[in-house]
Amino acid sequence: MKKRYFLLAVLLLVFLGWGVLIVKDKNISEPTGRNRQETWFENYKVISHALGGIDGKDYTNSFEALEYSYEKGQRVLEADFLFTSDDVLVLRHYWKDDLGQENSDGSAPTLEEFKNTPIYSAYTPVMAEELVRYMSSHKDLYLVTDVKHKLKSTTFEDAIKEFVKIAGKTDPSILERVIVQIYCEEDYAKMEKIYPFESYIFTLYKLPKEYKDQYGKIAEFCKKAGISVVTMPAKWIKDKSDIEELTENDIKVYVHTVNEQEEAVKMLGYGVNGIYSDYLYESDLADMEE
């Protein structure tokens, strides 16, 4: 009899113990942002703008620029995305940009026209699918997306959805190295519905004027969302105090677009973490620190 009561008592204690654990778990608050394993901004200070400049030309988003930047040691590259008139995702800043091509009147070309019209008669246009394959074979390459989503032919969500779809067919693992650039707070929720990206950059240049100097509010949003990096025009920063509300909240700041070493040194002195550049490389900043 005593043994039976003892066993009943033990079972009761176990039951009560599990109950306490369950209640405790229910009271644990959810983290405000996903615990992402971001490290790229700890290792790299230069983001190659539009895949980097080549032969004194910028904004090409070309295969040659991609290869040249990679050979120069660049591992974080930004690329611009648009859709062709037949809905193929390709790398391009704006169709109206004069890149020495006949199809620069502002209208989107077909994929065939895009592929068969060299940039400045020398450089190879790149499809998103080709960039995905390049990233698949270069496992240390990170990509920052820039989608010109204000255009009627391209929406931000559609472009990112298409990129995710292409990667899913080719090599889903590259999405772990995609850094999505968002333009407002609402973009974050939209992107999270598409794919749980490891990393984001909140670019501030498109924000309404009255919002741009509210860095405390921006830092609060970034911490809640688990976003570690913001970027802004270099001309916005005149002194270290200009970005203290961000840096004191451990938000990393990158500035664009910086092509002179002297300006890069000044920006780093103000406390920025890094720069977007057409013609400066990680090796240039390493030389400046020596």
Secondary structure, 3 states (H helix, E strand, C coil): CHHHHHHHHHHHHHHHHHHHHHHHHHHCCCCCCCCCCCCHHHHCCEEEHHHCCECCECCCCCHHHHHHHHHCCCCEEEEEEEECCCCCEEECCCCCCCCCCCCCCCCCCCHHHHHCCCECCCECCCEHHHHHHHHHHCCCCEEEEEECCCCCCCCHHHHHHHHHHHHHHHCHHHHHHEEEEECCHHHHHHHHHHCCCCEEEEECCCCCHHHCCCHHHHHHHHHHHCCCEEEEEHHHCCCHHHHHHHHCCCCEEEEECCCCHHHHHHHHHCCCCEEEECCCCHHHHHHHHC
